[in-house]
Amino acid sequence: METRPAKMVLKLYGSAMSFARVLVTILEKDLAYEHILIDIAKGEQKSEAYKQLQPFGKVPALEDDGFLIFESRAICKYLARQVLSRSFCVWILG
Ligand SMILES: N[C@@H](CCC(=O)N[C@@H](CS)C(=O)NCC(=O)O)C(=O)O
């Protein structure tokens, strides 16, 4: 049985002026992440490819191992709960 939690592989979509709140949470939790630039000045958030991830064409959005979430406050809450539950697994399972 795997006793260690899976490493979080986060993909953060957006640009600097759009994801400050989420980035602060990621840095505060010391999580590994990959930034995928979605340049709103170029309208990239309205591309069909991006709207497969975020149907309203807004940034930021986050992908965690195939799980997609948007709305910055919801993303922060999701990250806080993920880190808490994964820390709990390490504590319980060693
Ligand atoms: N309530 C959303 C707001 C999302 C939002 O409006 N993002 C802006 C950038 S800060 C955006 O995508 N603007 C481009 C557009 O509306 O086309 C959140 O907190 O994530």
The ligand as an SDF file (V2000), in Angstrom:
LIG
                    3D

 20 19  0  0  0  0  0  0  0  0999 V2000
  -14.2160   35.9110   -9.5570 N   0  0  0  0  0  0  0  0  0  0  0  0
  -13.2170   35.4480  -10.4930 C   0  0  0  0  0  0  0  0  0  0  0  0
  -12.8430   36.6000  -11.4090 C   0  0  0  0  0  0  0  0  0  0  0  0
  -12.2100   36.1080  -12.6780 C   0  0  0  0  0  0  0  0  0  0  0  0
  -11.9300   37.2670  -13.5930 C   0  0  0  0  0  0  0  0  0  0  0  0
  -12.8010   38.1120  -13.8550 O   0  0  0  0  0  0  0  0  0  0  0  0
  -10.6950   37.3120  -14.1180 N   0  0  0  0  0  0  0  0  0  0  0  0
  -10.3100   38.3660  -14.9910 C   0  0  0  0  0  0  0  0  0  0  0  0
   -8.8490   38.7320  -14.7610 C   0  0  0  0  0  0  0  0  0  0  0  0
   -8.5390   39.2770  -13.1170 S   0  0  0  0  0  0  0  0  0  0  0  0
  -10.4640   37.9290  -16.4450 C   0  0  0  0  0  0  0  0  0  0  0  0
  -10.4130   36.7400  -16.7380 O   0  0  0  0  0  0  0  0  0  0  0  0
  -10.6080   38.9100  -17.3420 N   0  0  0  0  0  0  0  0  0  0  0  0
  -10.6540   38.6440  -18.7350 C   0  0  0  0  0  0  0  0  0  0  0  0
  -12.0400   38.5770  -19.3050 C   0  0  0  0  0  0  0  0  0  0  0  0
  -13.0360   38.7490  -18.5620 O   0  0  0  0  0  0  0  0  0  0  0  0
  -12.1350   38.3450  -20.5170 O   0  0  0  0  0  0  0  0  0  0  0  0
  -11.9850   34.9250   -9.7160 C   0  0  0  0  0  0  0  0  0  0  0  0
  -11.7690   35.3750   -8.5710 O   0  0  0  0  0  0  0  0  0  0  0  0
  -11.3050   34.0500  -10.2250 O   0  0  0  0  0  0  0  0  0  0  0  0
  1  2  1  0
  2  3  1  0
  2 18  1  0
  3  4  1  0
  4  5  1  0
  5  6  2  0
  5  7  1  0
  7  8  1  0
  8  9  1  0
  8 11  1  0
  9 10  1  0
 11 12  2  0
 11 13  1  0
 13 14  1  0
 14 15  1  0
 15 16  2  0
 15 17  1  0
 18 19  2  0
 18 20  1  0
M  END
$$$$
